[in-house]
Amino acid sequence: MKIYVDFDDCICETARHFSVLVNKLFGVDVPYEEIKYFDLQKSFSLTEDMYEEMMIEAHRPEVLMSYEETPGAVNVINGWLDMGHEVYIITGRPYSAYEASREWLYRHRLERVRLYCFNKYGRDSFIKNSDFGIEPEDYYRMHFDYAVEDSPSAFRFFDHLPKLKVMVYDRPWNREFKLPGDNYSRCSDWSIIKNMLKI
């Protein structure tokens, strides 16, 4: 089996860090549970300049390395790898974040996964002249049997895989989103994801 896994807020607690970061940078107090939109600029009511400053700060290598693991993610993913399945981390981070992201995976015992930076959200502008590891034409040649994703904005990238089973990691910004089809299941933690995947 080939399994797609998103990085931020699926295997690490990125949004919890952002909630603290915007308070530190700008005095904006939006608790994690009140992050209602995947668009963080909207969730935190930031100007363009503030959003850019936040994203640059959040993608510094030492900051990326500080993100905590989502409980259970590492053990479940390593269990899949032990069974011979292929796990692909498909992240919307720019390629400039690749080395720190790869190091985070090594430090969290996920050295066997494949990591690809894919421009899911058009966010490359905050790091000038950044690029991505795979282009859309490369991504659309890839096949997956299962996916773990938290962002409704990324669901469109699954349209070419009608048999794909998508595990939607439950987060505040996707709770009011109507799931696109019967092949989508909402999961509150990694133990549920593990049980949902029939492998």
Secondary structure, DSSP 8 states (H G I E B T S, - for coil): -EEEE-SBTTTB-HHHHHHHHHHHHH-----GGG---S-HHHHTT--HHHHHHHHHHHTSHHHHTT--B-TTHHHHHHHHHHTT-EEEEEE-S-GGGHHHHHHHHHHTT-TTSEEEEB-SS--GGGSTT---SB-HHHHTT---SEEEE--GGGGGGGTT-TT-EEEEE--GGGTTS--SSTTEEEESSHHHHHHHS--
